Amino acid sequence: MNQRLEADTNMGTWRETLAASITRPEDLAKHLDVDPEAIKDVVGEYPMRITPMWMKLIKEKGDAIWRQVVPEPEEMADESADDPLHEDLDSPVPHLVHRYPDRVLFMVTNQCPIYCRFCTRKRLVGKPGFLRKGELDRVVEYLKAHPEVRDIILSGGDPLLLPDSLLERILKALRGIPHLELIRIGSRVPGSLPDRVTPELCAMLQKYHPIYMNLHFNHPDELTPEVKAACGRLADAGVPLGAQTVLLKGVNDDPAVMMRLVHQLLLARVKPYYLYQADLTRGTNHFRTSVETGLEIIKALQGHTSGMGVPHFVIDAPEGGGKIPLLPADYLVDLTQEKATLRNYEGKVYSYPQPESPPSIVAHSNGNGNGSRGRELPMVGSASTGCGIADAMLE
Ligand SMILES: *Cc1c(COP(=O)(O)O)cnc(C)c1O
């Protein structure tokens, strides 16, 4: 069985590789010790796809890979919302989410190379709903009427599952909009179907720069030599690569695993961008970790390894609040108008003096009630650094 999977990974076109993926419970049971009956309903509701590369990884590496793509009956036993981020409510035209002032999210397909069991868009992925010609026209029309949009993220589903010709049609249409500066593509393809990253695809993308990509990776074992090579081809085509990672119980909720992941990403020329707290999506709650877990991971990375390797830890706020960054509370011990008291990664405390405050703020902060005097005679009695203009005025 392994023999055949290896052959599938190395030969033929990426479409053949994708077609050799496992999508039916009874086929899954031929590879792994699962009861196909127990997951039939789950797969009916939330499709499964496991590429040959990922099946091989599951067999070699076990749980952290398994949990991401093998369906569990637990997915049906949870009553959370289908669309906790209210993406459907922030959608002015079909397939487009416009939540932030200057950037939009454009879902160009519902298909993915692998179906992550923790997917935020579980309500949509793997189901029919391709972008139609008329729908692309409507999106372009909307964008032309919104000159404030300067950044568009192609997502889905996975945009790299579109044939080159279709993807190029979208890119060409978007590049016809003068105020659209950046095009980003979010994809799990390089990490799960690396032969899709063909020289032809790279050459096509290169024509539409600046193109950025954020790739989805959750565990260091996903960075196989083939995956690193695919990332290298994109980087060689001038595509800056970032990584988005979801914090997942039993997969990567461990500082040591996360340290290995960010090192592997940097080796693959991918810069860790976001670490996401898991969303409240229905069918994914068994993956959630405490918020403290994410903060502990950031603490274990920041200062202890390359700053390049430290992602932003964010919670995408329920009900469309958008991404909110979180930092461990430890770093800023205290902040006054005089100084910031700081704690470094080793736990040592430092003091950073503030610049001399403008007069009105000094008067306000003295709390002595003598606001007008404060305004006329700035910095009276302050322990200033001694060379400011305020000292000169007093002489
Ligand atoms: C994440 C997201 C973006 C992009 O956010 P950045 O912080 O710029 O990466 C844009 N729109 C929506 C709806 C998003 O969820």
PDBQT file of the ligand as one rigid body, heavy atoms in Angstrom, charges set to zero:
ROOT
HETATM    1  C1  LIG A 401      -8.105  37.927   8.053  1.00  0.00    +0.000 C 
HETATM    2  C2  LIG A 401      -8.995  38.711   7.201  1.00  0.00    +0.000 A 
HETATM    3  C3  LIG A 401      -8.481  39.739   6.387  1.00  0.00    +0.000 A 
HETATM    4  C4  LIG A 401      -7.026  40.092   6.349  1.00  0.00    +0.000 C 
HETATM    5  O1  LIG A 401      -6.532  40.489   7.566  1.00  0.00    +0.000 OA
HETATM    6  P1  LIG A 401      -4.994  40.857   7.737  1.00  0.00    +0.000 P 
HETATM    7  O2  LIG A 401      -4.877  41.139   9.204  1.00  0.00    +0.000 OA
HETATM    8  O3  LIG A 401      -4.751  42.071   6.890  1.00  0.00    +0.000 OA
HETATM    9  O4  LIG A 401      -4.182  39.709   7.289  1.00  0.00    +0.000 OA
HETATM   10  C5  LIG A 401      -9.378  40.451   5.626  1.00  0.00    +0.000 A 
HETATM   11  N1  LIG A 401     -10.701  40.187   5.641  1.00  0.00    +0.000 NA
HETATM   12  C6  LIG A 401     -11.221  39.226   6.429  1.00  0.00    +0.000 A 
HETATM   13  C7  LIG A 401     -12.690  39.003   6.421  1.00  0.00    +0.000 C 
HETATM   14  C8  LIG A 401     -10.379  38.450   7.221  1.00  0.00    +0.000 A 
HETATM   15  O5  LIG A 401     -10.904  37.461   7.981  1.00  0.00    +0.000 OA
ENDROOT
TORSDOF 0
